Amino acid sequence: DGGITQSPKYLFRKEGQNVTLSCEQNLNHDAMYWYRQDPGQGLRLIYYSQIVNDFQKGDIAEGYSVSREKKESFPLTVTSAQKNPTAFYLCASRSKAGGAGELFFGEGSRLTVL
Amino acid sequence: SQKIEQNSEALNIQEGKTATLTCNYTNYSPAYLQWYRQDPGRGPVFLLLIRENEKEKRKERLKVTFDTTLKQSLFHITASQPADSATYLCAPGGSSNTGKLIFGQGTTLQVKP
């Protein structure tokens, strides 16, 4: 089935550790996105990528890093510089970045810092 | 900066009634607006798209309006059902073709039987 796969679903991290969240899509979409969601809040954009080997910062990029070496993959690294990393992380993709196409979301990764 | 506002308080309605959710935006001229549904612990799911040259869009029991003068979109669910209980998010987009898409904070709808 076509879709977006995020892993792991749950992740625990000690303070000071970097962690990487995986996002893979087999929809042949050009654009991919990472959002953060805190309890009772909406989605805040961390990074997005319109095409392979290119990405832009969203509204809350500090403490995060991404790469887009392959079309189907857009991993997110939460670094130790992120002061409050406990949150629900959502990856999404759509066919083209510059159109009105809908976003397809993964099931999310819940990160907890111990 | 761009700002999107949705009703922050939960909306509680009785089954069978029409639910109306509001999305207001400022410092922004979107070319389109999307609505999504999110269930607890899940990723959002796309519901409807309305473009700036469209006043109204319908899909089954859903209706969306887009008023570019008021900078507002209204999302209606008619004949609401308990299964419609979820959080609904709006996302105005486009105009500068950057590909960036940001969301409102969402409104939680609770439909009581």
Interface residues (C-beta under 8 A of the other chain):
Chain A: I4 A31 Y33 Y35 Q41 G42 L43 R44 L45 Y48 Q50 Q56 G58 D59 F88 L90 A92 K96 A97 G98 A100 E102 L103 F104 F105 G106 E107 G108
Chain B: Q6 A31 Y32 Q34 Y36 G41 R42 G43 P44 V45 F46 L49 R51 L89 A91 G93 G94 N97 T98 G99 K100 L101 I102 F103 G104 Q105 G106
